[in-house]
Amino acid sequence: MDVTDLKFPTDYQPGYAEARALAPEIADNYIAHTVIGDPLAEAMTADLWQFSPDEQEKLLQAAMGNDGGLVLRDAPASLLTFFEQSKAIPDWVNFSEFNPGIRMFHRNSRIILVAFVAGVLVEGFTTNIAKSFFLTGRVRDQGVRRLSQNNRHMMEIFLPGGLDRDGDGWKLSVRIRIVHARLRRLLRESGEWDSEAWGVPLSAAHLGYAISAFSARLLKHMKTLGADYNDEEYASFMAVWRYTGYLMGIPESILFRDSDEALRLYNIGLLCEPSAQMESIVMAHALINSAPVVAGMTDPNDRRRLAQYAYRLTRGLIGDTLANQLGFPKGSSFGVVARFRVEERLNQILRRFNPEYGRKANFSKFSGLLETSLYDETGISYRLPDHMHAERSSHW
């Protein structure tokens, strides 16, 4: 892509110059995707706007269930086209390659959740993607629900068969794509989104960056915290996330092919992004303070202690420079990561030499995943937001 042919978001100009000096092709590609959304999904959600919220949900439910029949008879052509293309499986997908990564995920699930919240999500909010979430209030006002939804999605894609066409991992990934498309419209039409400075809301650049962080960057933090995995499991974990990114509508032009490419995209994309701004600071603190509630703590003192620990652990993972930019509490994080790692190593040894302890530990970890994930009795909701501000939108 030739960035000279595109309108260049002004927020990215200082960082782009530095990034291009290191990796011109990656920097050019990243900047090009800051003005790219998801035309196929956006066309569908625009056509769905003519229907009532209940009718929209009914149509999406039927299409997701792959058994619409008469329900889809009056569906917009764009909806049928969207789901026909969504179910197409790229030739680079090999479902049998997912199994080692699935086993590794559940063996290390406790570490993964900690690395995801305390590392990857906080780092992600240092970019301009924080503006989309800040303006909608999705994490600021509904942080607990957002974290629980993240956990549910991650758990479902790492269940056997979760990314099959009828699996909940597939459905939740496609649902995220549809929600992003609707939010792009709401943000653009709100009068609060500065396209000249920020590009497209929830741009392909940000989604490509995010999926790289959720995979390769997450693996790095996992290793720091003491995760146990081999090369086959590493590659498999990346493969699960790559296909998940495809289902979420990330163009293959900015969707990583392997871990090395994901890390390069992550590092160069981060250089292109402006330094952490007010929205990033608010979102990072909201995220940290939501974690104790997601963990099920009700006592204010327990919540406060866990939040304090989370700040220290996050500082240990992301470094003092970034933690200070985000306004994290001052204080040393010395030893907190090392202690977490030692405790995890001890658990691994106990699981290896005491099968009964291992079975109980695995059950406990799986139960913990369920408890921190959002499950509604009625199943997956396919309602869409109808207002940019989360507190003014119908429940979805």
Buried (B, 14 or more C-beta within 10 A) or exposed (E): BEBEEBEBBEBBEEBBEEBBEEBEEBBBBBBBBBBBBBEBBBBBBBBBEEBEBEBBBBBBBBBBEEEBEEBBEEBBEBBBEBBEEBEEBEEEEEBEBBBBBBBBBBBBBBBBBBBBBBBBBBBBBBBBBBBBBBBBBBBBBBBBBBBBBBBBBBBBBBBEBBBEEEBBBBBBBBBBBBBBBBBBBBBBEBEEBEEEBBBBBBBBBBBBBBBBBBBBBBBBBBBBBBBBBEEEBBBBBBBBBBBBBBBBBBBEEBBBEEBEBBBBBBBBBBBBBBEBBEBBBBBBBBBBBBBBBBBEBEEEEEBEEBBBBBBBBBBBBBEEEBBEBBBBEEEEBEEBBEEBBEEBEEBBEEBEEEEEBBEEBBEEBEEBBEEBBBEEEEEBBBBBBBEBBBEEBEEB
